[in-house]
Amino acid sequence: MAVKLSAELLGEAFERARADWRRRRADETFEVAPARPMAAAFTIAISRERGAGGSEIAREIGKQLGWAVYDRELLERIAEEAGLRTELLRSIDEKRSHWLVELLETFGGASAMSGCAYVRHVAETMLALALRGECVIVGRGGTAILPPETTLRIRVVAPVGDRVKRVAREQGISEAKAAHDIHQTDADRAAFVKGYFHEELTDEHHYDLTINTSRIAVEEAAGIVIDALRRRQAANRAASNREQPEATGSAAR
């Protein structure tokens, strides 16, 4: 069986993303206006230690929910390619686009963000995807910049010894090289989030849920995340329903 190159896989991911944006745009075009306000769409954002299996959990979540998964490489390619970014932004409902503009203006006021157009493009891409909701975003500071009200923020960790063995096995390298790779990658990720979004990547208070993959398998971890998502969605719907009578009464007056 021929093994697909990463460029081919990335191309397929592009096409799936385009198809999803177009499908959802078409669904919204023919959607009848709801009788009550709809609860905001959720996004799952995953931050992970190198070798802890965060990407595998993201793919399993996407498989079970039928959601698109956007990893670092795909996010950056969308941000780089003007055509894809334009198509994504055009897929956003005009009534909701002000949310994206307001958040981008907030980031534009930060010295680090305003000084790096590329990072701003990546942030814009993530925020636009989150505005559509129903997707899993892996890395690139998604847990730091996406709104906590509509984002389930996950941190995936594991003891360094287990991560070293995993990376060495998967990459076919020595454990010494794997340990160096893990140390450098973790440091780079922390510096990226600290430098551009002014948050500590390892601060447990920034996450809704932390999963140790040395104790919990990928499929089980995905199930835990999905259960937490369902609970958050139910809570948001309940809050929306409680607010509706008051809004209706105010309109009547």
VEXKOLMI-840642 format. One record per residue (C-alpha): residue number from 1; residue in three letters; x negated, y negated, z. Coordinates in nm, 2 decimals, padded with zeros to 4 digits, always signed. Example, Ala and Ser with C-alpha at 12.3 -4.5 7.8 and 13.67 -1.06 7.14 Angstrom:
resi; resn; X; Y; Z
1; ALA; -01.23; +00.45; +00.78
2; SER; -01.37; +00.11; +00.71
//
This chain:
resi; resn; X; Y; Z
1; MET; +00.00; +00.00; +00.00
2; ALA; -00.14; -00.34; -00.10
3; VAL; -00.20; -00.58; +00.19
4; LYS; -00.07; -00.93; +00.13
5; LEU; -00.30; -01.22; +00.17
6; SER; -00.22; -01.49; +00.42
7; ALA; -00.16; -01.74; +00.14
8; GLU; +00.11; -01.51; +00.00
9; LEU; +00.27; -01.47; +00.34
10; LEU; +00.26; -01.84; +00.38
11; GLY; +00.43; -01.89; +00.05
12; GLU; +00.71; -01.65; +00.14
13; ALA; +00.75; -01.84; +00.47
14; PHE; +00.78; -02.17; +00.27
15; GLU; +01.06; -02.02; +00.06
16; ARG; +01.24; -01.88; +00.35
17; ALA; +01.23; -02.22; +00.52
18; ARG; +01.36; -02.39; +00.21
19; ALA; +01.64; -02.14; +00.17
20; ASP; +01.74; -02.19; +00.54
21; TRP; +01.74; -02.57; +00.51
22; ARG; +01.95; -02.56; +00.19
23; ARG; +02.19; -02.30; +00.33
24; ARG; +02.25; -02.49; +00.65
25; ARG; +02.29; -02.82; +00.46
26; ALA; +02.56; -02.65; +00.24
27; ASP; +02.74; -02.51; +00.54
28; GLU; +02.75; -02.85; +00.71
29; THR; +02.87; -03.02; +00.39
30; PHE; +03.19; -02.80; +00.38
31; GLU; +03.23; -02.78; +00.76
32; VAL; +03.56; -02.92; +00.89
33; ALA; +03.50; -03.18; +01.17
34; PRO; +03.53; -03.01; +01.51
35; ALA; +03.81; -03.10; +01.75
36; ARG; +03.56; -03.15; +02.02
37; PRO; +03.19; -03.25; +02.03
38; MET; +02.96; -02.96; +01.96
39; ALA; +02.68; -02.87; +02.20
40; ALA; +02.34; -02.96; +02.07
41; ALA; +02.15; -02.69; +01.88
42; PHE; +01.87; -02.53; +02.08
43; THR; +01.51; -02.47; +01.98
44; ILE; +01.26; -02.23; +02.14
45; ALA; +00.90; -02.37; +02.18
46; ILE; +00.62; -02.13; +02.27
47; SER; +00.28; -02.22; +02.42
48; ARG; +00.04; -01.93; +02.45
49; GLU; -00.30; -01.84; +02.57
50; ARG; -00.52; -01.69; +02.30
51; GLY; -00.47; -01.32; +02.29
52; ALA; -00.16; -01.31; +02.51
53; GLY; +00.07; -01.21; +02.23
54; GLY; +00.28; -01.53; +02.20
55; SER; +00.31; -01.52; +01.82
56; GLU; +00.43; -01.15; +01.84
57; ILE; +00.69; -01.25; +02.09
58; ALA; +00.80; -01.54; +01.87
59; ARG; +00.84; -01.31; +01.57
60; GLU; +01.04; -01.06; +01.77
61; ILE; +01.27; -01.34; +01.90
62; GLY; +01.32; -01.47; +01.54
63; LYS; +01.40; -01.12; +01.43
64; GLN; +01.66; -01.06; +01.70
65; LEU; +01.82; -01.40; +01.66
66; GLY; +01.79; -01.44; +01.29
67; TRP; +01.60; -01.77; +01.35
68; ALA; +01.31; -01.91; +01.15
69; VAL; +00.97; -01.90; +01.32
70; TYR; +00.72; -02.18; +01.26
71; ASP; +00.37; -02.11; +01.37
72; ARG; +00.07; -02.35; +01.36
73; GLU; -00.03; -02.28; +01.00
74; LEU; +00.32; -02.32; +00.86
75; LEU; +00.39; -02.64; +01.06
76; GLU; +00.06; -02.79; +00.93
77; ARG; +00.13; -02.70; +00.57
78; ILE; +00.48; -02.85; +00.58
79; ALA; +00.33; -03.16; +00.74
80; GLU; +00.06; -03.18; +00.46
81; GLU; +00.29; -03.12; +00.16
82; ALA; +00.50; -03.42; +00.08
83; GLY; +00.76; -03.22; -00.11
84; LEU; +00.83; -02.99; +00.17
85; ARG; +00.85; -03.27; +00.43
86; THR; +01.08; -03.46; +00.21
87; GLU; +01.31; -03.17; +00.16
88; LEU; +01.32; -03.10; +00.53
89; LEU; +01.40; -03.46; +00.62
90; ARG; +01.67; -03.47; +00.35
91; SER; +01.83; -03.17; +00.51
92; ILE; +01.90; -03.37; +00.83
93; ASP; +02.25; -03.51; +00.88
94; GLU; +02.24; -03.89; +00.87
95; LYS; +02.45; -03.91; +01.19
96; ARG; +02.17; -03.73; +01.37
97; SER; +01.87; -03.88; +01.21
98; HIS; +01.86; -04.18; +01.45
99; TRP; +01.75; -03.93; +01.72
100; LEU; +01.44; -03.84; +01.51
101; VAL; +01.36; -04.21; +01.45
102; GLU; +01.39; -04.30; +01.81
103; LEU; +01.15; -04.03; +01.92
104; LEU; +00.90; -04.11; +01.65
105; GLU; +00.91; -04.48; +01.75
106; THR; +00.83; -04.36; +02.11
107; PHE; +00.53; -04.17; +01.99
108; GLY; +00.42; -04.45; +01.76
109; GLY; +00.38; -04.66; +02.07
110; ALA; +00.11; -04.43; +02.21
111; SER; -00.24; -04.53; +02.11
112; ALA; -00.36; -04.17; +02.04
113; MET; -00.05; -04.09; +01.83
114; SER; -00.04; -04.41; +01.64
115; GLY; -00.41; -04.37; +01.55
116; CYS; -00.36; -04.03; +01.38
117; ALA; -00.12; -04.02; +01.09
118; TYR; -00.17; -03.65; +01.05
119; VAL; -00.07; -03.56; +01.40
120; ARG; +00.23; -03.79; +01.36
121; HIS; +00.33; -03.59; +01.05
122; VAL; +00.30; -03.27; +01.24
123; ALA; +00.51; -03.42; +01.53
124; GLU; +00.77; -03.55; +01.28
125; THR; +00.79; -03.20; +01.13
126; MET; +00.85; -03.03; +01.46
127; LEU; +01.11; -03.30; +01.57
128; ALA; +01.29; -03.26; +01.24
129; LEU; +01.31; -02.88; +01.28
130; ALA; +01.42; -02.92; +01.64
131; LEU; +01.70; -03.16; +01.52
132; ARG; +01.83; -02.88; +01.30
133; GLY; +01.78; -02.63; +01.59
134; GLU; +01.79; -02.25; +01.58
135; CYS; +01.42; -02.20; +01.52
136; VAL; +01.12; -02.09; +01.71
137; ILE; +00.82; -02.32; +01.72
138; VAL; +00.48; -02.18; +01.82
139; GLY; +00.20; -02.41; +01.93
140; ARG; +00.09; -02.76; +01.81
141; GLY; +00.22; -02.92; +02.13
142; GLY; +00.59; -02.83; +02.07
143; THR; +00.65; -02.77; +02.44
144; ALA; +00.51; -03.12; +02.51
145; ILE; +00.70; -03.33; +02.26
146; LEU; +01.03; -03.16; +02.20
147; PRO; +01.32; -03.28; +02.41
148; PRO; +01.37; -03.06; +02.72
149; GLU; +01.75; -03.10; +02.71
150; THR; +01.76; -02.89; +02.39
151; THR; +01.44; -02.69; +02.40
152; LEU; +01.37; -02.37; +02.59
153; ARG; +01.00; -02.41; +02.67
154; ILE; +00.80; -02.08; +02.71
155; ARG; +00.44; -02.02; +02.82
156; VAL; +00.29; -01.68; +02.74
157; VAL; -00.01; -01.58; +02.95
158; ALA; -00.22; -01.27; +03.04
159; PRO; -00.54; -01.21; +03.25
160; VAL; -00.85; -01.29; +03.05
161; GLY; -00.98; -00.94; +03.06
162; ASP; -00.67; -00.80; +02.89
163; ARG; -00.68; -01.08; +02.63
164; VAL; -01.04; -01.01; +02.55
165; LYS; -00.97; -00.64; +02.49
166; ARG; -00.67; -00.73; +02.27
167; VAL; -00.85; -00.98; +02.06
168; ALA; -01.15; -00.75; +02.02
169; ARG; -00.93; -00.47; +01.91
170; GLU; -00.72; -00.67; +01.67
171; GLN; -01.01; -00.86; +01.51
172; GLY; -01.25; -00.57; +01.51
173; ILE; -01.52; -00.77; +01.70
174; SER; -01.72; -00.72; +02.01
175; GLU; -01.57; -00.81; +02.35
176; ALA; -01.84; -01.08; +02.40
177; LYS; -01.74; -01.25; +02.07
178; ALA; -01.37; -01.21; +02.17
179; ALA; -01.44; -01.38; +02.50
180; HIS; -01.61; -01.67; +02.34
181; ASP; -01.33; -01.71; +02.08
182; ILE; -01.07; -01.70; +02.36
183; HIS; -01.25; -01.96; +02.57
184; GLN; -01.30; -02.20; +02.27
185; THR; -00.95; -02.16; +02.14
186; ASP; -00.79; -02.22; +02.48
187; ALA; -01.01; -02.53; +02.53
188; ASP; -00.92; -02.66; +02.18
189; ARG; -00.55; -02.62; +02.24
190; ALA; -00.56; -02.79; +02.58
191; ALA; -00.76; -03.08; +02.43
192; PHE; -00.52; -03.12; +02.14
193; VAL; -00.22; -03.15; +02.38
194; LYS; -00.40; -03.37; +02.63
195; GLY; -00.55; -03.60; +02.36
196; TYR; -00.24; -03.66; +02.15
197; PHE; +00.06; -03.59; +02.38
198; HIS; -00.10; -03.68; +02.72
199; GLU; +00.01; -03.36; +02.90
200; GLU; -00.18; -03.07; +03.06
201; LEU; -00.12; -02.76; +02.86
202; THR; -00.16; -02.53; +03.17
203; ASP; +00.08; -02.73; +03.40
204; GLU; +00.34; -02.48; +03.49
205; HIS; +00.60; -02.75; +03.56
206; HIS; +00.62; -02.83; +03.19
207; TYR; +00.78; -02.48; +03.11
208; ASP; +01.12; -02.33; +03.17
209; LEU; +00.97; -01.97; +03.18
210; THR; +00.63; -01.82; +03.20
211; ILE; +00.57; -01.46; +03.08
212; ASN; +00.27; -01.24; +03.16
213; THR; +00.23; -01.00; +02.88
214; SER; +00.01; -00.77; +03.08
215; ARG; +00.32; -00.69; +03.28
216; ILE; +00.60; -00.73; +03.02
217; ALA; +00.60; -00.58; +02.66
218; VAL; +00.68; -00.78; +02.35
219; GLU; +01.03; -00.65; +02.30
220; GLU; +01.12; -00.69; +02.67
221; ALA; +00.97; -01.05; +02.67
222; ALA; +01.18; -01.14; +02.37
223; GLY; +01.49; -01.01; +02.55
224; ILE; +01.41; -01.22; +02.86
225; VAL; +01.37; -01.53; +02.65
226; ILE; +01.69; -01.47; +02.46
227; ASP; +01.88; -01.41; +02.78
228; ALA; +01.75; -01.74; +02.92
229; LEU; +01.85; -01.91; +02.59
230; ARG; +02.20; -01.78; +02.61
231; ARG; +02.24; -01.91; +02.97
232; ARG; +02.11; -02.25; +02.87
233; GLN; +02.35; -02.26; +02.57
234; ALA; +02.64; -02.16; +02.79
235; ALA; +02.56; -02.43; +03.05
236; ASN; +02.54; -02.69; +02.78
237; ARG; +02.88; -02.58; +02.64
238; ALA; +03.03; -02.59; +02.98
239; ALA; +02.90; -02.94; +03.04
240; SER; +03.02; -03.06; +02.70
241; ASN; +03.37; -02.92; +02.78
242; ARG; +03.38; -03.10; +03.11
243; GLU; +03.29; -03.43; +02.95
244; GLN; +03.55; -03.40; +02.67
245; PRO; +03.87; -03.47; +02.87
246; GLU; +03.71; -03.79; +03.01
247; ALA; +03.61; -03.90; +02.67
248; THR; +03.96; -03.83; +02.53
249; GLY; +04.12; -04.02; +02.81
250; SER; +03.90; -04.32; +02.76
251; ALA; +03.98; -04.32; +02.39
252; ALA; +04.35; -04.31; +02.47
253; ARG; +04.32; -04.61; +02.70
//
